[in-house]
Amino acid sequence: MTATSIRDRAGARVGKPRIERRKKKVFGPETGRYISTTTLFWIIGVAYGFPVVWFVLSSFKPAGDLFSYPLTLLPKEWNFAGYVSAWNSFNFYQFFLNTLVVSVLTTALTIVASCCTGYALAKYDNKWLRAFFVCILATTMLPTEVMLAPSFLVIRDLGLYNSLAGIIVPSILTATGVLMFRSFFLTVPDELVEAARIDGARELSIFFRIMVPLARPIMLTLAIFSFQWRWNDYIWPLLVLNDPSKFTLQIGLESIVGAQNINWSVLLDASVISMIPLVILYVFFQKYVMNANINAGLKD
């Protein structure tokens, strides 16, 4: 037998399993699971996204085409006049400004309060701090509706009823923000704090120069969620506010709904406008939203 035939037979015996292994790798059970999972995710994405797409496209339809039969996804005539009417009607720009002020101030104060509280609960060992942490944790076990009445009485007795401050103050300290910062600061080695103390750094200096810079990702994540919570808040502003000039955006949208009829064109356009800040916020900071490591069961 020649050396050439021996090499050919050896190559055939060696090469055949490689081809089979490659086929198994490409068309194996793992590939089937990947395709089925991807298909399922696409179905879920379409199920969630289609109503939103329909909602946004309907805002460009004239009022007469919203309930015309047969229903169409795309507008027959693109109408932008509804956005101008929505912005100029029902004092909408004032609602938008009030909501922006409440969301920005509450978010900033929530970050400061949650960062300080989370650091104290993580790095200081005191029985009163442990009791305070249990109280904060207990608030997550009660429905929000249970705490509305006592919170309203406190706000009324403090003289904050019918003011934007009455919305901001009760929303500053949230259990979610405290637990986020506490969980993060627990991962920071205590040796880092002890080394700073040995070098002569004071407690405030350790907090502001070491801990706060390390917690910037958590701050940004909490800022995104806090802004979203306050922007979409409806029940608490509805209880606290009585003056129409101080209404927030969600109450303003509800005021568009009349007792006898509903101007659907203006309502849809105003709702789309109210979504724009949150969409912009998500587009620019979506990586922090996707990487947020918090318990979805916690309340805001």
Secondary structure, 3 states (H helix, E strand, C coil): CCHHHHHHHHHHHHHHHHHHHHHHHHHCHHHHHHHHHHHHHHHHHHHHHHHHHHHHHHCCCCHHHCCCCCCCCCCCCCCCHHHHHHHHCCCHHHHHHHHHHHHHHHHHHHHHHHHHHHHHHHHCCCHHHHHHHHHHHHHCCCCHHHHHHHHHHHHHHCCCCCCHHHHHHHHCCCHHHHHHHHHHHHHCCHHHHHHHHHCCCCHHHHHHHHHHHHCHHHHHHHHHHHHHHHHCCCHHHHHHCCCHHHCCHHHHHHHHECCCCECHHHHHHHHHHHHHHHHHHHHHHHHHHHCCCCCCCCCC
